[in-house]
Amino acid sequence: MDKKQNTFKQFLFLWSGQFISAIGSGMTSFGLAAYIFMQTGRVSDVAMLTLIAFLPGLIVSPIAGIFADKYDRRLLMIVGDGLSVSGLLLVFITLYSGELVIWKLALGVGISSVFSALIEPAYKSTVTDLLTKEQYTKASGMIQIAGAAKFLISPMIVGILLVNNHILFIIIIDMVTFLITVLTTAMVRKSIPKHGKKTQDVSLNIVQNIRVGWEAITRKKGVLILVLMTSGITFFIGMIQVLLGPLILSFSDAKALGICQTVSALGMLFSSILLGLIHIRKHHEKILFIALALSGFFMSLYGVRANMILITIAGFFFFATLPFINAMLDYLLRTSIDNAVQGRAWGLIGLLSQLGYIIAYSTSGYLADAVFEPIMQEKGRGIGLVIILSGLLLVLLSILIQAQQSIRLLAKEGVELCMEES
């Protein structure tokens, strides 16, 4: 028990650095997008920077996964955080010069994205190194609190700073948070071995290592199905990410949109804290099914009426379901993949699961503007219809997941492993 408590304290220390870094990254993400739009008035500039901030990290994530199995995972996190600052430094210099050169900002954001990609597989594998299987869901809840902080804490700080046009100060704060993360990771690194647990030999070329990660995912049918269905989940979440703003702005204003986003983040924060306080020992696949079905239902409520109270309540409960979805997926996958190849597996899982976002970002605007808006003949109602259909399809996806015997088998095996470990 003492050993478990000690390792969880190490995880909390590591997590605290990531939490602070998440706030800084969220500030840059929100602040830079708002600043660029205020300066240029072009949504295309904001969209391009958003895409560049997302794609490079996604593309290199399988290679980052290989590194997480081959090299010191904590050292990779330090390198990733440390070198990400170089991209932010380029952004800072560009803005400080007084000339708004979009391609230079894009280059800086892209550099930061590439090096940040080193962090996630190493971080997730480190969680496996440090904790027992019984602690996985609790840790997942803690990790998601950091995710909620990006939407709850960061926008509030940015809103205050941008009133006086302090975009440079926002970038500086983000760089400082990266350095804090480096220090906390370095301190945890001293107390645990290079990989924490025995790992496979990874003295292979990149293609062979990617194949090892793919084999880890496909070895069990349930794991592969979960990964593919996760891509479907991110597709529907991506749809709401793109369409929520235009939906609200079609009948209200930016202030109302900000209130809705804050309240929604409170739902995510509430569930993340709840997951951090409780231990879920069984029925992970059933909880996943219920959370997914509820998320689809509340997503559909977004589009039913142009009513801020209804949309805000739906937003709170929709985002409240996300930590449970993420925690259950994380548990089922983590307990089903050998720790020796988890870095490579998580790298590929990150790539495959987030393809849904790319598809959603590419199609949602066209579906709303060119297909459903003309049909509905009322501003914003076409967007609402796309959201309703997305929510209903997410409910259908939850039913398909619950019907998979292979996923129920993963949950059973995970519970048995936890019992053996305890």
N, C-alpha and C positions, 0 to 999 in steps of 0.2 A: 504493500500500500504506500509506504514511504517513497519507493521508487516511482510509482505512478504519479504521486503528488509532485515530486521533484521534476519529472519530465514535463508535466502539465504546466508547471511554473516557467520552465524554459520556453515552452510554446507560447505562453502568455507574454513573455518578454519579447520574443520574436514577433508575435502578433502586434504588440504595441507599436513597434517600428513601422510595420506595414500599414497599420491604422493611420498613423501620422502621415505617412507617404501618400496614402489614398486621399486624404483631405487636400494635400498639396496638389496632387495630380488633378483632382476634381476642380480645384480652383483654376488651374491653367486651362483645363478643357472648357469650362463654362466661360471664364473670363476672356480667353483669346477669341472664342467664337463670337461673343457679344461685342467685343471691341472691333473685330474685323467688320462685322455687319454695320456697326455704327459709323465706321470710317468710310466704307465703300458702298453700303446699301445693296450689295449683291449677295444673294443667297448662294449663288454658285461658288463664290470664294469660300464661304463657310462649309459648304458641302464637300468641296475638294479637300480642305484641311481635315475634315472629319474622316473622310475616306482614307487619306494618307496616314492619319493617326491610327487607323484600325488595320489596314491591309498588311503593311510590312511585318508587323508582329505576328499576324496570323500565318503568313507565308513561311516565316522562319521557325515557327513553333515546333515542328517535328525535329529540326536540327537541334533546337534548344533542349528538347527532350532527350536526345542522344547525349548531349553534354551533361545533363543532369544525372545520367547513369554512369558516365565515364569519368567525370571529374568530381571534385569536392562540391557538393550541392550548396553549402553555405557560402563558399568562395564565389560560386557562380552568381548567387544573389548579390553579393557585394560588388562584383564586377558589373552586373546588370544595372544596379542602382547607380553606381559611380559613373559609368560611361553614359548613362541616360542624361546626366547633367550636361554633357557636352552638347547635346541637341538643344537643351533649354538655353545654354549659353549663346548659341547661334541665334535663337529666337530673341533673346535679350539684346544682343548687339544690333540686330536688324531693327528692332523697335527703338532702341536708344539713338540710332542714327537719324531718326525722324522721317525716314523714307519707308513707306509701307510697300516693301517688295514681297509680293505674295510667294514667289517661288523660293525665296530664301527662308521664309517662315515655314513653308512646306518641307523644305530640306531639313530644317531643324526638328520639326515635329516627326518626320520620318526616321531620323537618326535616333531620336529618343524612343520611338516605337520599336525599332529593331533591338536595341539593347534591353528594353523593358521585357521583351519576349523571353530573355534568359531567365527571368525571375519566376514566372508562374509554374513551369514544370519542376524547377528546383524547390520552390516553396511547397508545392503540394507533396512532393516526394519527401521533403523534410518533415512534414506533418506525420507521414507514415513512419519515418525513422523514430520520431520522438514519442508517439502516443500508442496506446493500446487500442485495439479495435473497438472496445467499449467506449472509448473517448472520442471516436471519430465524429459522431453526430453533434456532440457538444462543441467540438472544435469548429465544425462547419458553421454552426450558428455564430460563433465568435468571428469567424472570417467574414461572414456576410454582414456583420455590423459595420465593418470597414466599407463594404459596398454601399450600405445605406448612407454612410457619412458623406459619400461623394454627392448625394442628392439632397441631403438634409443640411449639413454643416457648410460645405463648400459654397453653394449658391448664396447663402446668407452673407458670408464674408465677402464674396465677390461683389454682391450688390452694393455693399457699403463702400468698398474701395473704388469701384468704377464710377461712383458719383463724382469723385474728383479726378477721374481719368488715371488712376494709379495702376495701370496695367503692368508697368515695370516692377512695381513692388510685389505684385502677385507672382510674377515669374521668380523673383528673388526668394519669396517664401517657399515656393515649390522646390527650388534648388536646395534650400536649407533642410526641408523635410527629407529629401533624398539622403543627405549626409547623416541625418539622425538615424535613418534606417540602416545605413552602412555600419554605424557604430553598434546598434543593437544586434545586428546579425553577426558582427565580428565577436561580440561578447558571448553569444550563444555557441558560436563555432568552436570556441576553446573548450567547451564542456562536453562535446560529443564527438565520436569518431568521424572519419571522412564521410562515410555513408550511413553510419548508425547501425545498419543491418547488412548482412552479406549480399553482395550484388554479383550479377553475372559478368563475365568478361565481355567488354565492349570494344575489343581491339579489332573492329571491323570497319569497312568503309561505310560511307554515309548511306548508300542504298541498302546494304546488308543490315545496318542498324535500324533503318526505317522498316525493313521487312520484319525484324524482330519485334518492333512495336506493333506492327500490323498483326503479326501472329498472336501477340498477347491479347489483342482486342478480339480476334476471330476464334481464339481457342475455345471459348465458351459462347454458344449461340446467344444466350441472354445478354452478354456484354455487347456484342455487335448490334443486336436489336436496340438496346438502350442508347447506344451512341448514335445510331441512325435516327431514332425517334427524338433524341435531344436536338438534332439539327432541325427537325420539324417544330419543336418547342421554341427554339430561338427565332425561327421564321415568324411565328405568330407574335412573339414578344417584340421583334423588330418592327412589325407592322404598327403596333401601338406606339412604339417609340417615335416613328416617323409621323404618324397621323394624328396623335393627340393634340399637338400644338395647333396645326391648321384647323382641327375640329373646333377647339375652344375659340380660336381667333375668328372663326367664321360668324360667331354671334356675340363674342365678348371681347375682352382686352387682355393685354400682357400681364396686368396685375392679377387678374383672375387665374391666368395660366400658372403664374408663379405660386399662388396659394394652393392650387390643385397639386402641383408638383411637390410642394412641401408636405402637404397632408398625406399624399401617397407615400412619400419617403418615411413618414412616421409609421405607416403600416408595416413597411419592410423592417424598420428598426425594432418595432414591437415584437415581431415574430423572430427576428434574429436574436434578441435578448432572451426570449422564451426558450429558444433552442439551446442557448448557451447555459441555461439553468437546469435543463432536464436531461435525463438519459433515455433515449429511445432504444429499447433492447430487441424489439421484434416488430413484425407487421410493417416493415419498411415499404414493401411494394403496395400495400393497401393505403398507407398514408400518401404515397406518391400519386396513386389513382385519385384519391379524394381531393388532394391539393390541386392537381391538374384540372379536374372537372370543375372545381370551384373557380379556378383562375379563368377558365373559358367562359363560365357563366357571368362573372363580374366584368370580363372584357366586353361581352355582348351588351351589358348595361350601359357602357360608355356611349354607344351609338344609338340608343333607343330614342332619347329626346335631347333637345338643345337646352338642357337644364343644368346649371352649375352645381347645385346641391346634389343631384343624382350622380353626376359625373365624378364629383369629389368623393362621395361615399363609395362609389364603385372603384375609384382609384385606390382608396385606402385598403379595401379588402383584396383587390387584385394584387397589389404589391405585397400584402401580408401573406399571400400564398407562395410567393416566389422563394423565400428562404426555405420553406418546407420542401418544395420541389428540388431545389439545388442540394439540400442536405441529403435527401433520400437518394438522389442520383449519385452524389458523391460517395455515400456509404456503399451502395450496391456495386459501384465500379471499383472502389478502393479495396474492398474485401474480396474481390474476385480476380484481382490481377496481382501476380507475384511482385513483391517489392523490388526484386532485382531488375525488373524491366519497367518499373512504374514511370520513370522519367520519359522513356521513349513512348510508352503508352499514352501518358498524359499529353505529350506533345502532339501526337496524332489525334487524340480525342479533342483537344482544343481546336485543331484545324477543322476536323469533320463537323463537330457540333456547332461551330460558329459560321458555317457556310450558310445557315439559315438567315443570318443577319444580312449577308451580302445579297441574297436573293430578295429579301424584304426591302432593303434599301433601294434596290434596282427597280422593283416592280410596283411598290405601294403607291407612289405618286402617280404613275401612269394609270393604274386601276381606278384611283379616285377621280383624277381630272378628266381622263379621256373616255372612261367606260361608265362609271356609276354616277358621277355628277350630272352628265347629260340626261341620263335615264330618270333621275329623281327630280330634276328641274327646280331644285331649291338649294340655295347655297349651304354647303356643309352636310347635306343629307346623303350625298353620295359617299362622302368620307365615313359617315356614320354607318352606312350599309356595309362597307368593306370591313369595318371593325366588328359589326355584328356577325358577319359570315366567318371572320377569323376566329371569333370566340366560340362559335358553334363547332367549327372544325377542330379546335383545341379540345373541346369536350369529347368529340369523336376519337381523337388521338388518345385521350386518357382511357377510353373504353378498350381500344386496341391494345394498349400496354397492359391493362389488367387481365386481358384474355390470354396473355402469353405465359404458357406453362414454364418456359425457360427462365423468365424473369422471377417467377415465384420460387424456382429452384435456387436462383442466386441468393434470394433473401433468406431462404432456409439454410443454405451453406454458410452465409455470413453470421447468422445467429449461432450456429454450431461452433464456428471458429471463435466467437466471442466467449462462449461457455468454456471451451477448452483453454483459452488464454487466461480466463479468470480463475 
